[in-house]
Amino acid sequence: MSELVAVTSMGLRCALGDDPKAVAKAVAAGKSGIQSSAELSLLGSGEAGIVKGPDLRDVLLRRKDKKLMARPTQLA
């Protein structure tokens, strides 16, 4: 027994933005979604950085909910 599946849309969420055209332009221009960090510069590789997290204020109902979320959960 098989069922038919239809893909009606696709989304994009990355460090460079949400709009596919804007992300494509940023990639073509050589931009990176990783921001340099003074704390990580001590690693010496020159490639270490951080990804700016999403603004969760519009999504979460209580302010303390963000404090309870681990960083990987916020990025997911």
Buried (B, 14 or more C-beta within 10 A) or exposed (E): EEEEEEEEEEEEEEBBBEEEEEBEEBEEEEEEBBEEEEEBEEEEEEEBBBBEEBEEEEEEEEEEEBEEBEEEEEEE
